[in-house]
Amino acid sequence: MELLMKRKLGRESRDYLAITFGLICYSIGWAAFMLPYQITTGGVTGISAIIYYVTGIEIQVSYFIINAIFMGFALKILGPKFSVKTVYAIFMLTFLLWLFQTVLKDENGNLPQLLGPGQDFMACVIGAGLLGFGIGIVFCNNGSTGGTDIIAWIINKYKDVTLGRMMMYCDIVIISSCYFIFHDWRRVLFGFCVLFIMSIVIDYVINSTRQSVQFLIFSKHHNEIAEGISTRVNRGVTLLDGQGWYSKKDIKVVVVLAKKSESLDIFRLVKDIDPDAFISQSNVVGVYGEGFDKLKVK
């Protein structure tokens, strides 16, 4: 029981550290590239940026107020575990947005254009990449930055639709509204460019961390290998009956489905038990069930 609690505590600690790292990347993207070049995008942070450009109210203030309203829905639908991490992310992002703006502002209180004047497109690309990477890290560790992220998570909970795509649908209206406020198509086009890059980066980060692999392991020590994978890697194992065509001997085939990040642990375990084992590893498109993704179809 104590070991289980330690594992759970360690897993939660890693989640919060990863969420914090993702929020740092996200905040730097806004403070260093988006705000100085007057670029916006979708989401609550995008709405807050529009408010900042129009009124001068700092982005973290309106971001926090709007998210306080959205959290009421998250508590009911997504559950307390998700909501606790979301509350942490909202408070931390509010602080980090303030921190990086304070650090980067010059003596006149303005955010400098680090890439120089006229480099709006490069700022758009770099900023969008940092935003997408940061949000992807947060999503991979069961967190959210609030706002339209919550809407995307709610839909993703019931439908097998990628998070980046759902956020894109939710944010199109926000970006399009820029024209009616600023009467500037440039802001709208840059906003959609940021949104497009963000959605690609988010999906790339999430899919790369969730990629699964299948192992077929042929070994005389199949019992020890199966037991080791079950207890040390904590993955389910299936033994299949087989027959060697050349030797005509009956053999056992160890079948394992695991996360790609667990591949090295499995290779090391098999090598320690049987260096002469024959192993086949292949990528799988999707794995659904206990320990993997949930099946989200009607």
Secondary structure as UniProt FT lines:
FT   HELIX           2..28
FT   HELIX           29..34
FT   TURN            35..38
FT   HELIX           43..55
FT   HELIX           59..77
FT   HELIX           80..104
FT   TURN            107..108
FT   TURN            114..115
FT   TURN            117..118
FT   HELIX           120..140
FT   TURN            141..142
FT   HELIX           148..158
FT   HELIX           163..182
FT   HELIX           185..210
FT   STRAND          212..218
FT   TURN            220..221
FT   HELIX           222..228
FT   HELIX           229..233
FT   STRAND          237..243
FT   TURN            245..247
FT   STRAND          250..259
FT   HELIX           260..262
FT   HELIX           263..273
FT   TURN            275..276
FT   STRAND          278..284
FT   TURN            290..291
//
